[in-house]
Amino acid sequence: MRKIKFILTAIFASLLCLGSMGCSSSYELNETTNETTGSFEPEFAAKDLDSKTREELASLASADERLTGELENKTIKWLSDWDINASNGASTPTDLAIFQERYGGEVQYYQCVYEQRYDQLTNYINSDEGIDFFYAGNFDAFPKGAIRGMFVPYDEYIDLDSELWKDVKDVNDSVAWKDGHYMAVVQMTGDNCAVIYNRDTVQELGFEDPAELYRKGQWNWDIFEEMLTSFVNVQEQRYGLDGWWFESALSATVGVPYVGLEDGKLVSHLTDSNIERVQNFMYDLYTKDCIAIGVGEFGWKDKPEYIGEGKELFYPVGLWKIYGVADAVNLKGIRSGWKVVFGENAMFVPMPKDPEADAYYIPANMNSYCFVKGGKNPEGVAKYLDCKRLALLNEDIREIADQQFTEDYGWSEEMVAMKNEMDELAIKNPVVDFKNGITTDLDSMFDNSTTGIRASGKGIPWSETLGALKDPVQTMIDEANNS
């Protein structure tokens, strides 16, 4: 089997704004309530594929016998804080172009603010608007949405034994729930969280490039901590570890999720010794001022621009943060893009390996979708997802998608190769955590900075947090399993 190439096609082009905080840089986190506020504000104009590329994709899709049938209802309704259609500096994704050319399909976008999307979805379901599908890759849709009756099984519409789906049948079976499959997993990827850094800053510090350390098998917690402690000097405004995503991502490197799904049942691993070990590691980083949020005059808002300014060492975040224009003048006439934020010499690596783990684990991402209760066109959603699968499997289409992605987003060949490495790690050693997908109350408990899994990084020993979490978490898991 040919080694997986870069972009695995439509996923990244279509998920250009994907991430737990949405697309807009105007999102902010309220430390008291742990909620985000903001709205979608595209920075750059969208662009369509040129006619020659469209014709080529149409020809390739028509010739591939894995796409079958036709669509009577050609419109599918999509609710999200990011648009599947061309937007924010990106071209029309190849998978969407195939859906348009092969089936005459159209994705009708219903825009919402990230933290309000479930409320809006509920309203649309109750009003019989007919929203057809919803993104599941944030890991807060499942199994919660199945338990609450917001989503329905897709087994009637997608054949997991077909040529298009058989290589992801196992991963789809692994997240089956009660009466069927609710998460249609198109692909497992490793872009859930990466460590973004600036090579100039690392070089000035006198350490070897993390990307090179990774290639040598030396990128682990030990060197990660050594680099942080060598760099951090709060009085001189040199900060270490920034962002709201590193706690869960670092936890995943031990290979054990806080809440797993085993044989169709949710299971708590809060008392696992590996969880205790990583929590103690984060507490140790806190005591050495290595965690930027809340330290000195840094404040309680993440500052990714500090990476580009050389005032911050590491910014762990989903690669959605750099699935966008690299450097250009935006619609407001302001120079913007990921290179403007992180610097011309920005790079990324996976989360550092746990030196005691039996394998290199990273937080995996499932590019996945749920079929919404009351949707008017589940057949259309199935055909669109078939197009996404074809875009991954057809070598000629992938070539087009690879070129499109690098042209739109300005990634180097080295970044492409590192993304491939992360995908392979996620496929080989996936860690998928369902702690955010059970109930809103449980999500809030886990995500709280004083009583949840962030607490160790804010100076609260894990033993105290565990005492507060263990019983109520188990109670909620039992309720979900028995629902």
Summary of the structure (lengths in Angstrom):
residues: 483
radius of gyration: 21.7
end to end distance: 41.9
largest distance: 65.3
contacts: 1678
relative contact order: 0.19
helix: 40%
strand: 17%
